[in-house]
Amino acid sequence: MINKILVSACLMGFKVRYNGSEKAQMVAQLVRWQQEQRLVIHCPELAAGLPIPRPPAEIVSADGKDVMQERARIIEDTGRDVTEHYQLAAWLALRTAQEAGCTAALLTDGSPTCGSQFIYDGSFSGQRKSGMGVAASLLIEHGIAVFSDTQVAELVAWIEEREN
């Protein structure tokens, strides 16, 4: 069985990040997987209706799991509470992954939505902390393996192990 992978649209060169940029990671492996039609390219924040560009947003004093359980908030650097938009983004990422039959996700680290290894600490000072964004935590909770944009080699090994 071929494993499908939900992948952050910004990693595929789409300019959908909060500042209108991309974070292209078009390594040979991603190109091959795209040709094999394994990749489901998705931007949860864009799917949830957030604009490009948009103010930076961070999870305050918690992580994505806390946000999804209504124990924490996501705030823009303007002070605006955008928690509900990001919760919707997480649910849309999960639905997209499930409908496409994805077993794994390759997401952009640091994002309050897609971060899986680290997120920012909510102070808008550039300080990172271990933790997950809302979509990464929801995907994992529902049995979808999540890898960060720095873990392509680990994802390759994971896929090969499952398919051999």
C-alpha positions in Angstrom: 0.0 0.0 0.0 1.3 3.4 -0.9 1.5 5.9 2.0 0.1 9.3 1.3 1.6 12.4 3.0 0.0 15.6 4.0 2.6 18.3 3.3 2.6 22.0 4.2 2.0 24.1 1.1 4.8 26.5 2.0 7.3 23.6 1.8 6.2 23.0 -1.8 6.9 26.6 -2.8 3.5 28.2 -2.3 3.8 31.7 -0.8 1.2 31.1 2.0 3.2 31.8 5.2 2.1 34.6 7.5 4.5 37.0 5.8 3.7 35.9 2.2 6.8 33.8 1.8 7.4 30.1 1.1 9.8 27.7 2.7 10.5 25.5 -0.3 12.1 22.1 0.6 11.8 20.6 -2.9 14.4 18.0 -2.3 14.6 15.1 -4.8 12.5 12.9 -2.5 9.6 15.3 -2.4 9.7 15.7 -6.2 9.6 11.9 -6.5 6.7 11.6 -4.1 4.9 14.3 -5.9 5.3 12.4 -9.2 4.0 9.3 -7.5 1.0 11.3 -6.4 1.7 10.6 -2.7 1.6 14.2 -1.6 -1.5 16.1 -0.4 -0.5 19.7 -0.4 -2.4 21.8 2.1 -2.1 25.0 4.1 -4.3 24.8 7.2 -4.2 28.5 7.9 -5.2 29.4 4.3 -8.0 26.7 4.4 -9.3 28.3 7.6 -9.6 31.7 5.8 -6.7 33.5 7.3 -5.3 36.1 4.9 -1.8 36.4 3.3 0.0 38.2 4.7 -1.3 38.0 8.2 0.1 39.2 11.6 2.4 36.7 13.3 0.6 34.6 15.8 1.9 32.6 18.7 0.5 30.2 21.3 0.7 31.9 24.7 2.3 29.9 27.5 1.2 26.5 26.3 1.2 24.3 23.1 -1.3 23.2 20.5 -2.8 20.4 22.5 -3.7 22.9 25.2 -5.3 25.2 22.6 -7.4 22.4 21.2 -8.6 21.5 24.7 -9.6 25.2 25.3 -6.8 25.6 28.0 -4.7 28.1 26.0 -5.1 30.8 23.3 -3.3 31.9 20.1 -2.7 35.6 19.9 -1.4 37.8 17.0 1.3 40.3 17.7 -1.4 42.9 17.5 -3.1 41.4 20.6 -6.0 40.0 18.6 -7.2 36.5 19.8 -7.3 34.2 16.7 -7.6 30.9 18.6 -10.8 29.9 16.8 -9.3 30.4 13.3 -6.3 28.2 14.3 -8.5 25.5 15.8 -10.5 25.5 12.6 -7.2 25.2 10.7 -6.3 22.1 12.7 -9.6 20.4 12.1 -9.4 21.2 8.4 -5.9 19.7 8.2 -7.1 16.5 9.9 -10.1 16.2 7.6 -8.0 16.7 4.5 -5.5 14.1 5.7 -8.2 11.6 6.6 -10.2 12.1 3.4 -7.0 11.6 1.3 -5.9 8.6 3.3 -2.7 10.2 4.6 -0.7 8.1 7.1 1.9 10.9 7.7 2.4 14.6 7.5 5.4 16.8 6.7 4.8 20.2 8.4 6.7 23.4 8.9 8.3 23.7 12.3 7.8 26.8 14.5 4.3 27.5 13.3 1.4 27.7 15.8 -0.4 25.4 13.4 2.2 23.1 12.0 5.1 23.1 14.4 6.0 19.6 15.6 9.4 19.9 17.2 9.2 23.6 18.4 6.9 26.5 18.5 7.5 30.1 19.7 6.9 30.9 23.3 4.1 33.5 22.9 6.3 36.5 23.8 7.0 37.5 20.1 10.7 37.8 21.0 11.8 35.0 18.8 12.2 32.6 21.7 11.6 29.0 20.7 10.4 26.2 23.0 9.7 22.5 22.5 6.1 21.9 21.6 3.6 21.4 18.9 1.1 23.5 17.0 -2.6 22.8 16.8 -2.6 20.8 13.6 0.4 18.7 14.5 -1.0 17.8 17.9 -4.5 16.9 16.4 -3.0 14.8 13.6 -0.9 12.8 16.1 -3.9 12.4 18.4 -5.7 10.8 15.4 -2.9 8.4 14.5 -1.2 10.3 11.7 2.6 10.4 12.1 4.0 14.0 12.0 7.5 15.0 10.8 9.0 18.5 10.7 10.6 20.1 7.7 14.0 19.1 9.1 13.0 15.4 9.4 12.7 14.5 5.7 15.3 11.7 6.1 13.3 10.3 9.1 10.1 10.4 7.0 11.8 8.6 4.2 12.9 5.8 6.6 9.5 5.6 8.1 7.8 5.3 4.7 10.3 2.6 3.5 9.8 0.6 6.7 6.1 0.6 6.3 6.2 -0.3 2.6 8.8 -3.0 2.8 
